[in-house]
């Protein structure tokens, strides 16, 4: 009879080894030979100055390597050459390079973190604890192809938006900027379970994004419990704002229900840089959202003037508010016409 202390633990025998994922991902990017170049060797082979290569490495969000650490590969050399080629093609000014690389690094860092958590979650939930190695080797190239496709589609869409603006200025343009914010998020985050909170946030982000895209707008980013978006057409921006506050589900207790929100939107010239937007219009839209009541929309004076004569809207002056950076900010409420109800 086998002693119970000597019996093998079947859960440990079949547990997924995280090292397998690291090995597969590393070999796909780094090659079967693995890292073998120092940072000085990479810079020399790429034909760039060492300090330039090191600055790019830091901007991408990677830990700095010592002179004697052979942690780089031919892929790193090729990447530096590609960056140098973009400069030679006059696509980039050298002064713009750190900002571009930093943005790419932070974007892909967040994406990679989410993808890895998704994969590891799928592995731990699987009925087959031992994930075949060949499955992992298939996942990475499939995701890489999908990412390339999505990037190309967004490239075409972005080019279309800029060309339709009818201006050669690719850094600033008149836009409606909006923030949609979950009402009572802090309270709900304390009351809801982790799964219920995740379901609510997922519904909020997914359906908000769908409504923004349907309105011809663009989601700029998600900031905690709110979404920042832009819309070129002011009429479409006003219709979108109402659609967002109307979207609230009747029974908020249902897991994954769309939460009650509030919206603030402003219109004017906006600076667009590295996928983000800046300027007073963005600040005003944020302030409007902070003082809007639950389930309501507030506009600034510029956007209100552009939509107040449209039959599908009811625009009324609201009491001024003093907010950070703006004393006596002019507010306008946006609602559906009374005849609609």
N, C-alpha and C positions, 0 to 999 in steps of 0.2 A: 504494500500500500504506500503510495507516495505521500510524503509529508506535505501538508497544505502550504507550508512556508517555502517548499521547493517547487511547487506547481507554477508553471509559467503564467504570466499575466497576459491573457489574450488581447486585452485592450492596448497594452504596450506593444505587443508583437505587431499589431495591425495599425498602430497610430501613424499618421502621416508625418514624415520627416521633413521639417521646413528646409533642411539643407538641400533637399532635392530641387525645390523651387528656385533657390538661390543658384544652384549649380546650372540648371537649365537656362534660366534668364541670363546668367553671366556668360555661359558658353555661346548663347545666341548673339549677344552683343560683342563679347570680347574675343570670341574664337576659342577653339579647343585648347590652344596653348596657354590661354589666360594672360594676365598682365605681365609685361616684361620690360617696359620702358620707364625711365625716370622722366620727370617733367622737363628737364633740360634736353633730353634726347627727343622728346615729343616736339618741343619748340624748334629744335634744329632741323628735324626732318620735315616739319611743316613750313619752315622758312619764315618764322615770325619771331619777334623778340620775346625773350622769356617773361619779362614783366607783363607784356600784352597777353600772353597765354595764361599767366597766372591770374590776371585781372578777370579774364573771361571765365576761368574755372570758378573763381569766387562768385562772380555774377550769376552763374548758373545754379549756385546754391550748394556746391560740393565742398567738402572739407579740404583744407589746404594740405598738400603732401610735401614731405621733406625732400631735400635734394637727392637723398640716397634711396628713396622708396620707389621701387619698380612697380607702380600700380596702374600704369597706363598701357594702352594697346594701339594697334594700327588704326582702330576706329577713332581714337582721340586725335591722331595725326590728320586723318581725313576730315574731321570736323573743323579743325583749325584752318585747313586749306579751303574748305567751303566758305568759311567766314571771310577769309582773305579775298576769295573770288567775288563775293558780294560787294566788297569795297571796290575792287578793280572794275566791276561792272557799273560803278557809280550808282548803285541802288542805295547804298548807305554812306553817309558821312562818318568818318571815324569817330566823331564826337557823339554820334547817335548809337554807336555799337553797344556800349555798356547797358543803356536803358533797354534796348531790344533784347539783348541776351538775358538780362535780369527778368524781364517780363516772361520770356519763354521758359526760363528756368522755374519761376514760381508757378506758372500755369501747369507745366508738365509735372512738377513735384506734387501738386494737389491731385492731379489726375492719376498719377502713378500710385499715390497713397490710397485713393479710393478703389482703384482697380485691384490692388493687392489685397485690401481688406475684403473686397467682394469675392475674390478667388479663394482666399483662406476660409471665408465663411461658407462658401459652397462645399469646400473640402470637408469641413467639420460637420456639416449637415448631411453629407452623403451617406448612403447605405453601404457604400463600398469604401471603407476607411483607407485602403491603399489605392491612391489615384495612379493609374498607369503612367509611366514616364512619357510614353508617346503622346498622351493627351496633352501634357504640359508643353511638349515641343510643338504641338499644333496650335495651342491657344495664342502664343505670342505673335506669330506671323499673321494670324487672322485679325487680332486686335490692331496690329500695325497697319494692315490694309484698310481696315475700317476707319482708323484715325486719319489716314491719308485721304480717303474719300470725303470724310466730313470736312476736313480742312479745305479741300478743293471746292466743295460746294459753297462753303461760307466765303471763300475768296471770290467766287463769281457773284454771289449775292451782295457782298460788300462793294464790289466794283460797280454793280448795277445801281445801288443806292447813291453812291457818290456821283456817278455820271448823270443821274436823273436830277440831281440838285441844280444842274445848270451853272456851276461855278467851277473855276479852276483851283479854288482854295480847298485843299484836302484836309486842312487842320481845323477850320472853323466854319460853322454854318448855322443858320437859324433852325432850331429844333424845339419841340416840346419835350421837357424832361419831367418824368414822374417818379414818385416813390409810392409803393404800396406796402403798408405796414400791418402786421398782425396785431389786433387789439388784445391787450391783456396777455401778452406772450409770457411774461415773467411769472404771472400767477398760474397759467396753464402748465408751464414747464415744471412747476412744483407739484401740481395736482396730478398730472398724467404720468402713466408708467413710461418707461423708456421706449417701449415698442409703440405705444399710442402717440407719444410725442413725435417719434420718427415718422409715423404714418401721416400725421397732420402736416408736418413740414414738407414731406414728399408731395402730398396733394397740393399744398399751397404753391410750391415751386413749379410743379408740373403744369397745373392748370393756369397759373399766372403766365407762365411762358407761352402756353398755347394761345391765350387771349391776346398777348402782346404781338405774337407773330401774325395772328389773324387780322390784327389792326394795321399790319404793315410796319410794325415797330421792331425794335431790337432790345433784347435784354442785355444790359451792360454788365451787371453783376448782382449777386445775392450778398447782402450784408446782414448776417445774423437772421433777424426775423423780418427783414424787408427786402424788396427787390427794386433795383434802380433800372429804369428803362427809358428809351427815347422813341419819339415818333416824329416823322417829318411833317405830316399834315395836322394842323391844329384841330380840325373837325374830328378827324379820326382819334386824336389824343383825348378829346372830351368824351367821345363815345366809349373809348376804352376805359377811361376812369369810372364811368357809370357801370360798365359791364363788370368791372372788378368788385365794386361794392355790392352789386346785385347778386354776385355769384355765391354769397354765403348760403350754406346748406341750412335747411329748416331745423334739422335736429343735430346740433353741434356735438351731442354725446356719442354719436356714431363714430367709431374709429375710422380715421381717414377722411373725416368730413372737412370741407373747405371752411376755414375759420372766418370770423368776422374781421373785416379789414377797414382801413381808412386810406385815402389817397390825397396827395398833394401834387399839383402839376403847374409848371411855369413855362413860359415861352420866351425865346430870345437867342442871341448868338452864343454858341457853346464851343469851347475848345475840345477837340477830340485828339487824344494822344495815347498810343499804345493800348487801344481797346477800352479806354476809360474816358470819362467826360469831366470837364472842369469849368469853373467860372461862376459868376454871381447867379445865373439862372439855376444851376444845380443846387447852390446853397439855399436859394429861395424855395425851391421845390421841397427840399428837406425840411425847412422851417415850417412850411405850410402843412406838411404831413404831421409834424409834431404837435400842432395845435388843432388839427381836424378832429371832429367828434367821431365816435365809432359809427361805421357805416355811411360816412359822409365824404364828400369831395370838396376840396378847396382849390381855387385857382388864383394865380396872380393877376394883376391888372391887365398885362399884355395879352395873356391867353383869353381872359374874360372878354376883352374887347373884340377879339377875333371870332368868338363863337356866340356872343349874346343875342345876335339877331337871327340865329338859326331856330326854326320852329321846334326841333327835337330837343331843345334844351330850355331850362329855366335858370337864368343866371341872376343872382341877387347879391347886392353888396352886404358883406358881413362886418361885424365890428372889427376895427383894427386891432392888431396885436403887437406887443413888443417882445421880440425874440432875440436871441443872441446874434449880434451883428446888424440887426435891423430894428430901429425904433419906429413904432406906429406903422407896421407893415400892412399894406392894403390887402384885404382878403375879399374873395368873391366865392359864394357857394354855388355849386353846380348840381342841379336836380333834373329829373324828368319833368315835362310839362304836366300841369294838374289834370289835364284831360286824359292823360294816360291811365290814371287810376280809376 
